[in-house]
Amino acid sequence: MSRRAATDADVRRRAFPLVLGNLEDAIPLDQKEAARKGFIAMAKASDFGTTGLWTRINALNSPWVLDDFTEIV
């Protein structure tokens, strides 16, 4: 049996339960807005089919949470 690298088509055929975008503590403070815009662009450009799209937003007491809610939802 030969081994080969997975192609984009192979990946699209697989059933993934969800895609998770992380906007909170893993993102440096100076990149928060760019990360949110990138997540939104990715979400709009992709057809997830039955795959769930989740995101971890910033903490409720952070200066970014209101923008996370209003721009993502």
Contacts in CASP RR format, 6 or more apart in sequence:
PFRMAT RR
TARGET T0000
AUTHOR 0000-0000-0000
METHOD contacts of the structure
MODEL  1
MSRRAATDADVRRRAFPLVLGNLEDAIPLDQKEAARKGFIAMAKASDFGT
TGLWTRINALNSPWVLDDFTEIV
15 50 0 8 1.000
15 51 0 8 1.000
16 51 0 8 1.000
17 51 0 8 1.000
17 52 0 8 1.000
18 51 0 8 1.000
18 52 0 8 1.000
18 53 0 8 1.000
18 54 0 8 1.000
19 46 0 8 1.000
19 48 0 8 1.000
19 51 0 8 1.000
19 52 0 8 1.000
19 53 0 8 1.000
19 54 0 8 1.000
20 54 0 8 1.000
20 55 0 8 1.000
20 56 0 8 1.000
21 39 0 8 1.000
21 54 0 8 1.000
21 55 0 8 1.000
21 56 0 8 1.000
22 55 0 8 1.000
22 56 0 8 1.000
23 32 0 8 1.000
23 35 0 8 1.000
23 36 0 8 1.000
23 39 0 8 1.000
23 55 0 8 1.000
23 56 0 8 1.000
23 57 0 8 1.000
23 58 0 8 1.000
23 64 0 8 1.000
23 68 0 8 1.000
24 56 0 8 1.000
24 57 0 8 1.000
24 58 0 8 1.000
24 59 0 8 1.000
24 62 0 8 1.000
27 35 0 8 1.000
32 58 0 8 1.000
32 64 0 8 1.000
33 64 0 8 1.000
33 67 0 8 1.000
36 64 0 8 1.000
36 67 0 8 1.000
36 68 0 8 1.000
36 71 0 8 1.000
36 72 0 8 1.000
39 55 0 8 1.000
39 72 0 8 1.000
40 71 0 8 1.000
40 72 0 8 1.000
43 53 0 8 1.000
55 68 0 8 1.000
55 72 0 8 1.000
57 64 0 8 1.000
57 65 0 8 1.000
57 68 0 8 1.000
57 69 0 8 1.000
57 72 0 8 1.000
58 64 0 8 1.000
58 65 0 8 1.000
58 68 0 8 1.000
59 65 0 8 1.000
END
